[in-house]
Amino acid sequence: MTDQAPSPRAGLAARVAFHLDQPVSSQSLAALRIMFGVLMAAGSIRFCLSGWVEELFVRPTYFFKYPFFEWVPVWSPEGLYTHFAVVIIAALAVAAGLYYRFSVIIFGLSFLGIQLMDQSNYLNHYYLVLIITVLFLFLPGHCAFSFDAARSPSLYRPTIPRWMLYLLRFQVAVVYIFASIAKMGSDWLLHAQPLSIWLGTQTHLPLVGNFIDAPWVAYAASWTGCLYDLVIVPMLIFKRTRALAYLAVLGFHGFTFILFDIGMFPFIMVVLTTIFFEPDWPKWARNKL
């Protein structure tokens, strides 16, 4: 990391490089590692307890394989639960920062193995989980709040280059930006589809069930969803609007979790979006508590 600022005559590239290389607190990266690992373990436990291992992998007699990955086996029931146990243990080890890079590799490979068993079980956020896992493999996520740093003080890093946080922020921004682009079409904005269909299946919900299938609700939700995805990243970037933006994140993803069966995606985005907070936000939160 460079300590000496470039001269005023330095080019834009030099000034950008200097900014990206400046040290910032490593606490937000470490906190994200902990939350991500715990969430992945909780999601895998939920998958097992919900009976989805039996429903999706044990009972079916035919599986749709990805090209070039036809060789990936679907284990026996005992093997499947052992596989999920490996995912859970590795995710918890990632959260704890215990044998960090080895744990990240084991988690990533075992999580990928489950996805390659049958492509009909694909969900978009599985791809996101794998991308974040690869990024963690190359980032020093165990530099703070980890067993590795406690055992080997040389691993502890109070600061990291700013670009490491920007890299994770960029990945989160990609999710929102492409979500907004996907919604900018006549089906979504002019015909409120598929939300009209989806909301029509939720009339059993308390309080909102009596009017949730009204046409105006689907149009309002469609336009709100598109607008949210379009503006949430700029609002998270700027400090003045960040608190309001994160409240919107909680509200939006809480709303989608209640209404739609989209797995762990709302929780994943709530956790990942914390990377837009100030780099030392865990210290600030600890002092407030």
TIBALO-214616 format. One line per 4 residues: number of its first residue (from 1); their letters; for each residue x, y, z of C-alpha. Coordinates in steps of 0.5 Angstrom, whole numbers, padded with zeros to 4 digits, always signed. Layout:
<recs>
NUM	a	X:Y:Z ~ ...
</recs>
This chain:
<recs>
1	mtdq	+0000:+0000:+0000 ~ +0002:+0007:-0002 ~ +0003:+0012:+0003 ~ +0005:+0018:-0001
5	apsp	+0000:+0021:-0005 ~ +0001:+0023:-0012 ~ +0003:+0030:-0014 ~ -0003:+0034:-0017
9	ragl	+0000:+0033:-0024 ~ -0001:+0026:-0024 ~ -0005:+0022:-0028 ~ -0012:+0020:-0027
13	aarv	-0010:+0013:-0027 ~ -0005:+0014:-0022 ~ -0010:+0018:-0017 ~ -0015:+0012:-0018
17	afhl	-0009:+0007:-0016 ~ -0007:+0011:-0010 ~ -0014:+0011:-0008 ~ -0015:+0004:-0009
21	dqpv	-0009:+0002:-0005 ~ -0010:+0006:+0001 ~ -0011:+0002:+0008 ~ -0018:+0001:+0011
25	ssqs	-0020:-0003:+0017 ~ -0021:-0010:+0016 ~ -0026:-0011:+0021 ~ -0032:-0011:+0015
29	laal	-0029:-0016:+0011 ~ -0028:-0021:+0017 ~ -0035:-0019:+0019 ~ -0038:-0021:+0013
33	rimf	-0034:-0028:+0013 ~ -0037:-0029:+0019 ~ -0044:-0028:+0017 ~ -0043:-0031:+0010
37	gvlm	-0041:-0037:+0014 ~ -0046:-0038:+0019 ~ -0051:-0036:+0014 ~ -0049:-0042:+0009
41	aags	-0049:-0047:+0015 ~ -0056:-0045:+0017 ~ -0058:-0045:+0010 ~ -0056:-0052:+0009
45	irfc	-0058:-0055:+0016 ~ -0065:-0052:+0013 ~ -0065:-0055:+0007 ~ -0064:-0062:+0011
49	lsgw	-0069:-0061:+0016 ~ -0074:-0059:+0011 ~ -0074:-0065:+0007 ~ -0071:-0063:+0001
53	veel	-0066:-0068:+0001 ~ -0071:-0073:+0000 ~ -0075:-0069:-0004 ~ -0070:-0067:-0009
57	fvrp	-0065:-0072:-0009 ~ -0067:-0079:-0006 ~ -0074:-0080:-0009 ~ -0073:-0078:-0016
61	tyff	-0070:-0083:-0021 ~ -0068:-0079:-0027 ~ -0063:-0072:-0026 ~ -0061:-0067:-0031
65	kypf	-0054:-0066:-0032 ~ -0050:-0060:-0034 ~ -0046:-0062:-0040 ~ -0039:-0065:-0039
69	fewv	-0041:-0066:-0031 ~ -0045:-0072:-0033 ~ -0040:-0076:-0029 ~ -0042:-0073:-0022
73	pvws	-0046:-0078:-0018 ~ -0052:-0077:-0014 ~ -0050:-0081:-0007 ~ -0054:-0086:-0003
77	pegl	-0058:-0082:+0002 ~ -0053:-0084:+0007 ~ -0048:-0081:+0002 ~ -0052:-0074:+0001
81	ythf	-0053:-0073:+0008 ~ -0045:-0074:+0009 ~ -0044:-0069:+0004 ~ -0049:-0064:+0007
85	avvi	-0045:-0065:+0013 ~ -0039:-0063:+0010 ~ -0042:-0057:+0007 ~ -0044:-0055:+0014
89	iaal	-0038:-0056:+0018 ~ -0034:-0053:+0012 ~ -0038:-0047:+0013 ~ -0038:-0046:+0020
93	avaa	-0030:-0047:+0019 ~ -0030:-0041:+0015 ~ -0034:-0037:+0019 ~ -0029:-0038:+0025
97	glyy	-0023:-0037:+0021 ~ -0021:-0044:+0022 ~ -0016:-0046:+0017 ~ -0019:-0041:+0013
101	rfsv	-0017:-0042:+0006 ~ -0017:-0050:+0006 ~ -0024:-0049:+0009 ~ -0026:-0044:+0004
105	iifg	-0024:-0049:-0002 ~ -0028:-0055:+0002 ~ -0034:-0051:+0002 ~ -0034:-0049:-0005
109	lsfl	-0032:-0055:-0008 ~ -0038:-0059:-0004 ~ -0043:-0054:-0005 ~ -0041:-0054:-0012
113	giql	-0042:-0061:-0012 ~ -0049:-0061:-0010 ~ -0051:-0056:-0015 ~ -0048:-0061:-0021
117	mdqs	-0052:-0067:-0018 ~ -0058:-0064:-0022 ~ -0059:-0057:-0026 ~ -0066:-0057:-0025
121	nyln	-0065:-0055:-0018 ~ -0061:-0049:-0020 ~ -0063:-0042:-0017 ~ -0059:-0036:-0019
125	hyyl	-0057:-0034:-0012 ~ -0053:-0041:-0012 ~ -0048:-0038:-0017 ~ -0048:-0032:-0013
129	vlii	-0045:-0036:-0007 ~ -0040:-0039:-0011 ~ -0037:-0033:-0014 ~ -0037:-0030:-0007
133	tvlf	-0033:-0036:-0005 ~ -0028:-0035:-0010 ~ -0027:-0028:-0008 ~ -0026:-0030:-0001
137	lflp	-0021:-0035:-0003 ~ -0017:-0030:-0006 ~ -0018:-0025:+0000 ~ -0015:-0025:+0007
141	ghca	-0022:-0026:+0010 ~ -0019:-0029:+0016 ~ -0014:-0023:+0018 ~ -0019:-0021:+0024
145	fsfd	-0024:-0024:+0028 ~ -0021:-0031:+0027 ~ -0018:-0037:+0030 ~ -0012:-0037:+0025
149	aars	-0010:-0030:+0027 ~ -0011:-0032:+0034 ~ -0006:-0038:+0033 ~ -0002:-0034:+0029
153	psly	-0001:-0027:+0030 ~ +0003:-0026:+0024 ~ -0004:-0027:+0020 ~ -0007:-0021:+0024
157	rpti	-0008:-0015:+0019 ~ -0012:-0009:+0022 ~ -0012:-0006:+0015 ~ -0013:-0008:+0008
161	prwm	-0013:-0004:+0001 ~ -0019:-0001:+0000 ~ -0020:-0005:-0007 ~ -0021:-0011:-0003
165	lyll	-0028:-0008:-0001 ~ -0029:-0005:-0007 ~ -0029:-0012:-0011 ~ -0034:-0014:-0006
169	rfqv	-0038:-0008:-0007 ~ -0038:-0009:-0014 ~ -0040:-0016:-0014 ~ -0046:-0014:-0010
173	avvy	-0048:-0008:-0015 ~ -0048:-0013:-0021 ~ -0053:-0017:-0018 ~ -0058:-0011:-0017
177	ifas	-0056:-0007:-0023 ~ -0057:-0014:-0028 ~ -0064:-0015:-0024 ~ -0066:-0008:-0026
181	iakm	-0064:-0009:-0033 ~ -0068:-0015:-0033 ~ -0074:-0012:-0030 ~ -0074:-0006:-0036
185	gsdw	-0079:-0010:-0041 ~ -0086:-0009:-0043 ~ -0088:-0016:-0039 ~ -0085:-0013:-0032
189	llha	-0087:-0006:-0033 ~ -0093:-0006:-0037 ~ -0096:-0012:-0036 ~ -0094:-0013:-0029
193	qpls	-0092:-0020:-0030 ~ -0090:-0025:-0027 ~ -0092:-0021:-0021 ~ -0099:-0021:-0022
197	iwlg	-0099:-0029:-0022 ~ -0094:-0030:-0016 ~ -0098:-0025:-0012 ~ -0105:-0028:-0014
201	tqth	-0103:-0035:-0010 ~ -0102:-0031:-0004 ~ -0109:-0029:-0002 ~ -0108:-0034:+0004
205	lplv	-0104:-0029:+0008 ~ -0106:-0025:+0014 ~ -0108:-0018:+0013 ~ -0106:-0017:+0006
209	gnfi	-0109:-0023:+0003 ~ -0116:-0019:+0002 ~ -0113:-0014:-0003 ~ -0106:-0017:-0005
213	dapw	-0109:-0020:-0012 ~ -0112:-0013:-0014 ~ -0109:-0011:-0021 ~ -0106:-0004:-0018
217	vaya	-0102:-0008:-0013 ~ -0098:-0012:-0018 ~ -0096:-0006:-0022 ~ -0094:-0002:-0016
221	aswt	-0090:-0008:-0014 ~ -0087:-0009:-0021 ~ -0085:-0001:-0021 ~ -0083:-0001:-0014
225	gcly	-0078:-0007:-0015 ~ -0075:-0004:-0022 ~ -0074:+0003:-0018 ~ -0071:-0001:-0012
229	dlvi	-0066:-0005:-0016 ~ -0064:+0001:-0020 ~ -0063:+0006:-0014 ~ -0061:+0002:-0008
233	vpml	-0053:+0002:-0010 ~ -0052:+0009:-0011 ~ -0056:+0010:-0004 ~ -0051:+0005:-0001
237	ifkr	-0045:+0008:-0004 ~ -0047:+0015:-0001 ~ -0046:+0016:+0006 ~ -0052:+0021:+0007
241	tral	-0057:+0016:+0004 ~ -0054:+0009:+0007 ~ -0058:+0008:+0013 ~ -0064:+0010:+0009
245	ayla	-0062:+0005:+0004 ~ -0060:-0001:+0008 ~ -0067:+0000:+0012 ~ -0070:-0001:+0004
249	vlgf	-0066:-0007:+0004 ~ -0069:-0010:+0010 ~ -0076:-0008:+0008 ~ -0075:-0010:+0001
253	hgft	-0072:-0017:+0002 ~ -0076:-0018:+0008 ~ -0082:-0017:+0004 ~ -0080:-0022:-0002
257	filf	-0078:-0027:+0003 ~ -0085:-0027:+0006 ~ -0089:-0027:-0001 ~ -0084:-0031:-0005
261	digm	-0081:-0038:-0004 ~ -0074:-0036:-0006 ~ -0070:-0039:-0001 ~ -0064:-0036:+0002
265	fpfi	-0063:-0030:-0003 ~ -0066:-0025:+0002 ~ -0062:-0027:+0007 ~ -0056:-0027:+0003
269	mvvl	-0057:-0020:+0000 ~ -0058:-0017:+0007 ~ -0051:-0020:+0009 ~ -0047:-0018:+0003
273	ttif	-0050:-0011:+0003 ~ -0046:-0010:+0009 ~ -0040:-0009:+0005 ~ -0042:-0002:+0004
277	fepd	-0042:+0000:+0011 ~ -0036:+0004:+0014 ~ -0030:-0001:+0014 ~ -0030:-0001:+0022
281	wpkw	-0037:-0001:+0023 ~ -0037:-0007:+0027 ~ -0033:-0003:+0032 ~ -0038:+0002:+0032
285	arnk	-0043:-0003:+0033 ~ -0040:-0006:+0039 ~ -0039:+0001:+0042 ~ -0046:+0003:+0041
289	l	-0048:-0004:+0044
</recs>
